[in-house]
């Protein structure tokens, strides 16, 4: 049997829509019929080779934010899993090391790579994953909206824990209209924070105000950013999803005593200055935040199922239309997340 898939044949190269054989699950694996796959900046980083660029791993089907139904299982996986609607856990963790056993799968000591980089992902009608990477979703959930759960919502859930956001704290989200940012503002507010969203796109800022009643500031020029007067010019938590020198430099100066700056971007060659003297006197912290645990992904799914978090998937395309949505991502015009829809 053949299926349709978008594959890359070189890191940083173009996608090619092809017919390829259906994958077969091996020991400990499940076969998933993909219903939809989320599209965000991370998938572009994967295609570019930023998370792995082994030529031996090619050709590769990208796409790690997949949602689908288990339609087959390999040896060692209970037949009862057939029929489950699942999403993919991005990191190929071992499940045996001390970090995995502590529920810190994203810090796995034997990490084997990433879905969509080191093994095929969701830009295809069918895919195979380790059973432990296929996490069951609550029923019923819209599969397209659910594509925001495994990354765009699970990541903010992890950030909120990492930064220990408390009720009443002043939280800034930089790039608040993007795929992660638009969900980060919701999660922060769910923790009781007073939230301000920064972005340079006025249409995204307007959406945040109208749909989520979030106070916004245009950040085209960080030198001119003015936080609300009630904040006295400082923030308790700043979450930087832009990762540029201007945003990082501004963030360090805007932290109040005891403040936390959370970093999530991994662009090579980007740096900024933080003065130890000032960080000590303010007892401020700079925190790296790496993806999420499986427990946090499950919590993200339950927050969506209960209506506490609303996924924002603003653009849906077919498998043959991925180029257009990738372009809108690169131009920064995509509101929230996009998704490629493969069934229904």
N, C-alpha and C positions, 0 to 999 in steps of 0.2 A: 504493500500500500504506500502511496505517495501523499505528501502533504505540502502545503505552501509555507514558505519561511523566508524571512528577510535575513540575509547573512552578509558578513563582511569577510573579505579574503585578504585584507591587510589592515593592520592597525592604523586608524586614521583615514582609511579608505571609504568608498561609498558603499551603501547598502545595495544588495542585489536580490530581487525577488525571484525565488527559485522553487522548483519542485524537488523535494528530497524524500528519502525513505522515512516512514514513521519510526520514531525511536522505540526501543524495546527496553523495559525496565530490568535491571540486573538485581543482584542480591541487595536487599535493604532499600530498594528504590520503588518509586511509584510513577505511573504514567498519568499525565494530566492533560485533559482536553482544555486548552486555554480559551477562556471566555473573553478576557480583556487583559491588557497590559498597560500600566501607567507609564507616562513619559515625562521625565524631568531632566534637569541638567546633569545629574549623575550618569545617566545612560550615555550622554554625549562624552563625558569623561571616560567611560568604559570603552566606547568605540574608538576614542582617540588613543587609547593605550595607557592612560594615566594610572590605572589600577592593575596593570599587567599587560605585557606586550610580547609574550613568548610566541614566536612564529609557529611553533609546533602546535599551538592551541587553535590555529586557524584551519579551515573557515569556522566562524563562530556566529551563533544566533544571539544577538544582544537581548536586553530586556529583563530586568530583575523584579519589577513590580507587578508580577503576573497574578491573576486570579483565575481559577478554573475548577473543574471537577476531576477527581481521581477516577479513571476508567480502567485501570489495571494495576496490579502489584507484582513485584518480583519476589523471589524466594525470601522468606524471613519476615515478610510484611503481612499482617492479618488481612484476610479477605474482607473483613468488616469495614476496612477503610474505603473500599470502592463506593463511590457515590458522594463522598465528602466534598463539600466546596472548600477549597484551600487557597491560601496565598503563600508566596515564597518568602522564606527568610534568606536575606541577601548573602550572609557570610557562610562559607562552607566550613563549619566548625567541626571539631572532632567528637565532642560530647564526652570525652574521657579525662581531659586534663583538669587541673585544679580550678582553673578559671571557669571552664564549662560547668563543672560540678557545682560551682558557686552561683550559677545563673548569669555569668558574664560571658556569654558566647561570643560577643564581638571582640573580646580580648583573648580569644582562644590561642593557646601556646603552640598549637599545631595547625594553624589556619591553612586551609588548602586553596584559598582564593575566594572568588565571588561568582554568584550566579550571573550569567551573561558575559563573563570574562573567561573563567576557567572551565565552565561547562555551559551548555546551551540554555538560553533563557526563554522569554515569552513572546518574542517577535515571530511566532510560529503557531500553527494550529494545534500542535501537540508538543509536549516536552517531558523530560524525565528528570526527577530530582531525588536526592536522598530523602527517605521518608521523614527523617527528623527535620528537614528543611521545608516540608509541606505542612503548614499550620492550619488547623481547622478554623473556619470562620463561623460566627453565629448565623443561624437562619432566622428570617430571610434577610439577606442584604443584596442590594443592587450590585451586581458584579463589577460594573464600570466604576461606580462611586467607590467601591471597595478597593480599587487599585491604589487609592491614596493611602490606605492603611499601612502597608508594609514598609513604607519609607517616609512619605510626607507627613504622616500623623504619628507613627511610632517614634520617629526622630524627635519631634517636640516633646512627646511624653518622656523620653529619656533626658532631654535637656532640662525639663522642669525638675526632675529628680536630681540631676547633676548639679544644678544651680540652687537647689533647695528653695524654690520660689515660695514665699510666704504671703498670706493674705495682707493686702494693703501695701505691698512693696511696689516700687516704681520700676516698671520693666519696659525697656525699649527693644523693639524688634527691627533690625536693619534689613532691608529688602523684604518688607512685610507683605508685598503683593505677589511674591513668587510662590512656587509650589510648596515649599516648606514653611515659609513665612506666614502665609495666609492661614495655615493651621496652627502655627506657633502662637499667634495672637489669641486664638481660641483656647488653646491649652493653658496659656498663662492666665487668662481671665478665669478659666475654670478653677485655677488655684487661688483665686481671689485677688489677683494683682491689678494694679492700676496700669493700663497698657497704652503705649504710644507706638504707632507704626510709622516707620520711615521708609520712603521709596521715592524714586525720581519720576515715576510715571503717574500723571495726574488721574488717569482713568482707574488705575489700581487703587490709588488713595481714595477716590470717590466710592469705589466698590466697598472698601473696608468700612468707610463711614456709614454708607447706606445699609449694608447687609449685616454688619456686626457692631455698629455704633462704636467703632474704635476711633479714638482721637488720632489724627495723622499729622505728619510734618513732611514737607518736600525736602529731600536730601540731595538734590542735584549739586548743591554746594555745601559741603559739611561745615565750612567755616561760618556759614550763616544759619545753621540749625539752632532753633530756639526751643527748648523744652518748656512744658507748661509752667506758668508762674508759680503755681502751687507746689511745684517740685523744687523750687529755689535753685534751678539750673543743674540739678544732679539726678542720677538714677542709681537704683540699687542693683539692678541686673541689666546688662546690655548683651543682646544675642546678635552676633554679627554673621549674617548669611551672605554678605557681599564679599568680604575678604579682600578688600583693597586697602592700600596704605592710608588713603584719606579717611576711610571709615574706621579703621583700626586705631589710627592716631587720635581721632576725635573721641572714640569710645573710651580710651584710657583716661583722657582728661575729664570726661563726663561722669566717671564713677564717683560715687559718694563714699564716705568712710564705711568699710565693710562690704563694699560693692564687689560684684562678680562680673567679669567679662567672659562670655562663652564663645569659643571659636569652633566653627564647623567646616570651614573651607580648607582645601588642601592644594591650592594652586602653588606650583613650584616657583621659587624665587621671590616670594612676597614676604616682606618683613616690616616691622615697625619698632619704635623705641619705647621702652618702658623703663622708667628710672627707679631702681631699687629703693632709694630714699623715700620717694613719694609713695610707692606701693606699701612700704613698711609703715610709714606714718598714717596712712589711710587703712591699713590692714586689708588691702584690696587683693583680689585673686584673679588670675587668668587661668581659665579652665578649657582644656580641649575636650570635645564631646564626640565620641565615636559611635555612630549608629545607635543601636538599641538592643536590648536583650529580647529573647523570645517571650518572656513574661510581659515586657513592656509592649511588644507587638500585640499580644493577646489583650492587654488592657486597652490599647488603641482601638481594636476591633469592637470591644464591648462599649467603649465610649461612643462610637459611631452607631452601634445597634441601639443604644439607649437614647440617642438623639442629643447627647451632650456636645458632640462635635459634629459639625456639618462638613463633609468633604466638598471641596471645590474642584470640579473637573470641567473646565470651561470649553474644551474642544475635543471632539471625538472624530477619529478617522478610521478608514479601512487599512488593511495591511499594505495596499498599494499606494497609500497617500502619506506615508511616514515622512517623506522628504519635506513636505510643506510645514508639518508641525515641528520638525527639527529646526527648520529655518526660523520659525517664529520664536523658538526657544533661544536660539543664538542671538536674535535681535532684541531679546528681552521684552517682547510684546505679549507673551502668553500669560494670561491671568491664572494663577493657581497651577493645577496640573492639567496635562492632556492625557488622552488614552487612545490606544488602538483597540478596536472592537473586532473580535473574531467570530463570535456567534450571536444569534438572536437578531 
